[in-house]
Amino acid sequence: MNIREAKEQIKNTVTAYLRKDGRGQYLMEAKRQRPVFLTGAPGIGKTAIMEQIAGELNIGLVSYSMIHHTRQSALGLPYIVEKTYGGNRVSVSEYTMSEIIAAVYDLMADTGVSEGILFLDEVNCVSETLAPAMLQFLQFKTFGRHALPEGWIVVTAGNPPEYNRAARRFDIVTLDRLKVMEVEPDLPAWKEYAYERGAHPAVTAYLDVRREDFCRVETTVDGVSFVTPRGWDDLSEMMKEYDLCGIPVDAALIGQYLRDRRVAKDFFAYYELYRKYEKDYSVAAIPAGTASAEMIAKAKEAGFDERLSLVSLVIAALHAETGAVADGETALLLRRDALRRIGAGRKEGKTTAALLTSEREAAAKRLRSAKAASSLTKRDRAALTEAAERWRDCLADETFAAAGDEEQFRRLRDGYEEDVAALTARVEQTRDSLDNAFSFMERAFGDGSEMLIFVTELTIHRDTVAFISRYGCDKYFEHDQKLLFYDRKTELREALAALEE
């Protein structure tokens, strides 16, 4: 399975394990809750999906890499206690609470969450002395005498031995206690994740052309060369930072992340061309609707790699616009709900200032808890942060403090309505940008493969699909239907060919 499918499988597993009856008791007993074991190549996103699942299910997350743990740190340290057996006073050994179990209890105490995921990475790299205790934990959810709290699900992960010398294969006894999920590198699934993180468009564009370079491990006379999805992801983040700092991306930087000389060299050459195309085409003019006839003619005559890069640049611009709309919607929905609570509180005799203070404190507390428990998406955290800062500044404003209660509430409401109007204008601008981009694609490429790629990439991006479904885009649906018809014709031709064999 790919990482997207693994995420859904784990999410479904956690949901099933956490079901309760009418008395609040878990329906599946702990010993029947098999821990998940994710195995696959390094850097395919095993750790990242844990944060996504915890955020989407609004539960906690505690992560540990087992490769650094000893038997003592996992089980706890021994200490001597005096006990009486059969009238005789004897000294016996007991153990302090495991560091891992204690971390779960700490998170529960700090955040108030009662359910979550304990994610143990590199679980097949534990030492020989820890292995028996690890087997016991996988079966009974206990380290020594200390059990994992109810409502906490165990998910483990590890790389196969061919990727990690310290790793070993589990025996049948261990595997028979796990839900094993083998994850394969999958570029389309990774791109969905990459788009959500705002991946550098040069990375996604290159991988569209050189899919074989997405994940590769090769042993040569010069040693091991490799490229992993994690490498592409981390390189993408650093490239974005370099762009913001005005630092040129060079071959040395790329080689630090892509540990395959040929791939690093090819990507650097592609990146330089990509930057050239960005300047040559004045890409911002395409969604703005001001692309010249000369630009359209140039695109028609360009080679395939150049056309594909241009499509990628346009897509990146559109994704940024739809992402900004989604950010604005999330922030406004949060403030709308707060305004409703403040309005209801005022009817009960509470003051606007006191209610706004409570909202700010609640947002700050939720942010602290979410940071510890990894229980909020990046967008939700940004919306909460913006709201908390806005409310803090409002309360610190001397003119706001001096105003009457009715005036204070009016200011909050007017500020919200102004931002709604601004978002509405941004939505209309984004709709125009989509229409203008489709018009450019039609004039430059018609219904060629470039249009197929353009529509497909728009479909992959969650924010863009959400925008189109909510606000519409006639040209998208028109071309999407054409592509569906094309796919159906292809299926029918393949079926007929099979019958004729």
N, C-alpha and C positions, 0 to 999 in steps of 0.2 A: 504494500500500500504506500501511497505518498503521504507527506506530512499533513496535508489537509484532511485526508481520510483518517489518519491516526488521531488527529485532534478531535474529530467527531466521535470516534470510537471511545476515546478516553472520557470525553465530556458525557457521553451516554452512560458509560460505566459509573462515573462519579454520581450522576443523577440517580441511577438505579440503586447504588449503595446507600445513598442518603435518604431514600424514601422512608417515611414513618407511618405508623398506624395512627388511629384517632387519639391514642394516649401519649403520642410523642415518642414512641419506642421505634427504634430502627427495625425494619422488616427483615433485613438480611443480617444474620449474626456475623460477628467480626471474622470468625475463622473461615467463613464461606466467601469473604470478600478477598478474592485473589488479588494480590498486587499486580499492577501492570508492569511489564518489562519491555521497554522500547529499545530496539537494537538497530543500528544502521551506521552508515558512514559518518565521520565527524563533520560537524558544522551544518547539518541539514535542518536544524531548527527545533531540536527536541526540547531544549530548555525554554525557548521562546514561546512555544505553544502552552507551556504550563502557566505562564503569566497571563496569556490570553484566556485560558479556561477559567482560572481563578477570578479574573476580572469579569468575565461574562456570567459566571455563576454567583458572583458576589460572595466568595468564600476566601479563606486565608491561604497563604502559600509559604511553606518553609522549605528552603533548598539547601542541600548539602552535597559536596563532592566526597565520596567515600574513599577516594584514592589516598587521602591524607590521614585517614583515621586509623588509630591503633585499637587493639582490643580494649584498652583502658578508657580511651576517650568515648568509645561507642557504648560500653557497658557501664562505665562509672568506675571510680576508684574504691578499693577495698578499705574497710575500717573494722575495728574490733569492738564487739559489744558483749556484755555479760548477760547470760540467760540461765534459767534454771530448768533442768530436765531431770525428772525422777528424784527431785530433792537435792540434786547436785548442781552446784554453780559452775558453769563452764564459759569459756571464751569462744565466740563464734565470729566468722567473717560475714559482713554484709557489704553492700555496695551503694555508693552514692548514685544519685539519678544520672542516667546517661545524658551527656551534653545534647544529644539530638532530641531526646524526649523533652528535656528541659526547655529547649528552644521553642517547641510547640506550646508548652504551657506559658512561656514568656510572651509569645505572640498573642495568645488568648487573653492574658491579663492586660497587655498594653493596648489592644485594639477592641476587645469585646467580642470578637468573632468566636464562634463555638465550633465551626466546621471548617475543614480545609483539606489541602493536599500536602503531604510530606513527600517531597521529590528528592530521591537519592540518586545522584548521577555517578557514573563510573562504578556501578555496583559490582561489576564482574572483575574489578581490579583490587578487591580487598585482600589483605594479607592472609596467609594460611592460618594464622592464629585467630583472626577475626571471622573466617569463613563459617565455622560451626554456629557462632552467635548470630551471624547474618542469616543463616538458614532458619534458625529459630524465630528470628524477627519476621521473616517473610511468611512463616506459617502462623505464628501466634501474635504478631504485632507487639512483642515485648523484647526489651533489652534488659537482661538480668531479671530482676523482679518488678521492673517498672514498665507498665503497658502504655501504648499510644492511646490517647483519649478517644472515647467514642466520637464518631463524626469526622474522623480524620482518615483519609484514604491514602494508601501508599502507592506511589508511582515511581518506578525505577528506570534507569537507562544505562546504556553502555555501548561501547564500540566493539565490533567483532575483533578477534585476535589479529587478523591480517592488518588492521589499522593501528593497533596498540599492543606493544610487546608485553605490557604489564597485564593485559586482559587475558582471561582464560574462558574456555567454554564451560557453561554450566552442565552438570550431569542431569540425568533424567529425574532424579529425586528432587532437584531444585526446580527444574523446568515445570515439573508436574504441580508446582505450587504457584505458578505464575500465569498471568494472561500475556502471552508473548505476541508482540506486534513488530514485525520486520518492516522497517521503513526504507524505501528506496528514494534516491535523489530524483526529484521531479521538477523540471523548470517551470511549467505553468503554475503549479501549486506554490512554488517559491515566489513567483512574480506577484501573486496576490498579496502575500505577506510583504514583499518588497515595496509594492505600491502603497500599502497602508503606512509604511514607515517613510515614504517619500524618497525612495531610492534614487540615486543619481541617474538621470536618463541615459547617459552614455553607457552605463553598465547594462541596463536592461536592453538597450538597442543593440549592443555588441552581442549579447547572449542570444538575441533573436536570430542573428546571422550565424553565430558559432555555437550552436547548442551543445556540441560535443565538449566544449571547454567549461561547461557549468560545474562539473564535478569529475575529477580524474586523478587517479593515483597510479604512478608508474615507477618501477624500479629499474634503474639503468646502471651502467658501469660507474657513473658519477654519483650514485646514491639514489635516494627517493625524491622524486619531484611530484608535487601535488597541487591541486586547486580544489577548494571546497566551497560550498554555499556560504559558510561563515566568512571565508576569506573575501568573497565578493561583497557580502553585506558590510563587513568592517571597512573594506576599501571604499565602498560607496559613501559611508558616513564621513570618512576622512576627506574624501574628495569634496564633499559639500562644505566641510569646514575650511578647507584650503580656498575654495571659491569665495567664501564669505570674508576670509582674511586677505584676499588678493594675492595668495601664494600660488605660484604655478605648480600644477601637477606634473611631476617628471617621472622618468623611467625608474629611478631609484625608489620612489614612493610605491609605485605599482609592484615592483619586485619584492617589497617587504610583505606584501599580502598574498600575491599570486606566486607560489613557490614552484613554478614551472617556467623555465626561461622562454620557451617558445610562446606560451600563452601570454606571459607578461609583455613580451616584445610585440606580439600581434595586437594586444589591447592598447598599448601605448600608441602604436601607429594609428589605430582606429580612433583613439581619443583625440589625437591632434587633428585628424580629418573632421571629426565631429565638431570640434571647436571652430574649424574653418567654415563648415557649413552653417553653423549658428550665426557667424558674422556675415557670410555671403548672402544669406536669405532674409535677414531682418525678420526673424520668425514672429516677433510680436505683431507685425503687420497682418499676419494671417487671421488670427482670431479677432483682431480689430476691424477686419474687413477692408483694409487699405493696401492689400497686396497688389503690386503693379502687374501689368500685362507682361513686362519683361521677366518678372520673377516666375510667373506661371510658365512662360516659354522655357526658361532655364530649367525648371523642375521637369518639364516634359522631356527635355533632351538629356537629362542627367542619367548616370549609370544606376544600376539597381541599388548598390550600397548607399549611394548618395541620396536616392529617393527614400530608402528605408530610414536613413538618419533624419531626413527632413520630417517624415511622418512621426518619428519618435519625438522630435523636438516640439511638434505641434501638440501631440498627445500630452507631453509633460506640462505644457502651458495650460491645457484644458483641465488636467488633473489638479493643478494648483488652484484653478478657479473654483472647481466644484468642491475641493477640499476646504477652501476658505468659506464657502457657503455652509458646508456641514459644520464647521467650527462655530460659525455664527449662530446656526440653529440650536446647537447644543447649549451654547452660552445663554441664548435668549430663553430657551425652555426652562433652564435652571432659575433664571431671574424672574420669569413669569410665575413659577410655582412659589418662589419666595414672596413676591408681591401679593399673591393670593393669601398666603398665610398671614402676612402683615395686615392685610385688609380684614381678615377674619378676627385677628387679635385686637384690632382697634375697636371692633364692635363689642368686644368683651371688656373694653375700658382700658386696655394697655396702650402705651404711647408708641408712636412710630419709632422714636429713637431707641427705646428699650427693645422693641421687636427686631429692629435692624441690627442692634448689637448681638442679640441672640442668634440671628441668621449668620452673622460674620463669625461668631465663635463656633457655631455648628459646622460651618464650612471649613474652618481651620482645623477643627478636631477630626473631621472626616478626612481631610488631606493627610494629617499625621497618621491616622489609622490605615489609610489606603497605601501610604508609602511603606509602612511596615508589613502589611498583609498582601501587597501587590493585587489589590482588589478593585482597582479602577483602571480604565483604559487611559491612554495618553491624552486623548481628547477630553475625557471627563475631568481628568486632573487639571488640564489647562483651563477648562471652563470654571471649575471651582476656584482655582487660583485667581483668575481674573475677577470673579464675583467678590471673593474675599477682599482683594485689594481695592476694588471699586467701593465697597461698603466701608472699608477702613478709611479711605480718603474722604468719603462723604461725611462720616462721623467726625473726622478731624477738621472739617471745613467750618470756620467760625460763623459764616453766614447761614449755613444749614443749622447749626446748633442754636443760633439766635432766632430762627424762624419758629412760627407756631406749629402745632402738630399737623393741622390740615395742610399747611404750606409744605411741610417736610414730605408728607405722603404724596402731594401733588408733584413735587420735584422728582421723587423716585419714579412715579408713573410717567411723567413727561420724558424723563431720560430713557426709560424703557421704550416708549413709543417712538422716540427719535431713532433709536437703534433698530427697531422693527422697520421703520421707513428706509433706513440705510441698507438693511439686509434685503428688503424688497427691491431696491434699486440694483443691488449687486446680483440678485437672481436674474433680473431682466438683462443685465450686462452679460451674464454667463450664458443665458439662452442665445443672445445675439452672437456671442463668441462661438458657440457650437454651430449655429447656422452658417456663420462666415467660414468656419473651418471646413464644413461639409461642402460649401460652395467652391472653395479653393480645391479640395480633393477632386470634385467632379470635373472642374475645368482643367486641372493638371493631369489627372490619371483616369478619369472616367470610372468604369466599374472594374478596373484591373486589380491585380493582387494587392496594390497599395491600399485600395479602398477596403479590401477584405481584412488586411492587417489593422487598418485604422479602426474599423467597427469592432473587431475582435478585442483590441486593446482597450477600447472604451468600455466594453462589456466586462472585462476582467476587474476593472477598478470599482470598488464598492461605492465610493462617494459619487462617481460619475453615473453609475447605474441608478443609485438612489435619487440623484438630481433629475435624471431623465424620466424616471417613473413618477416623480412627484410633480415636476413642472412641464414635462413634455419636450419633445424635439421631433418634429415631423420627419425631418430628413433621416434621423437615426432609424426610426421605425420603418421608413421606406427602404433603406438599404439593408436593414436587418432582415426584412422579409425576403428581399432578393437573395441574400446569402443563405437563408433557410431553404429557399426553393432550389438554389444551386446544390446545397448539401443533399437534399432529397433526390435530385436528379442523379447525383453521383452514387448514392446508395442504390438506386434502381438499376443503374448501369452495371454496378458491381454484382448485383443479384442476378441480372440477366446473363452476365459473362460467366458466372458460376454455373448457371443452368446449362449453358452451352458446352461446358467442359466435359 
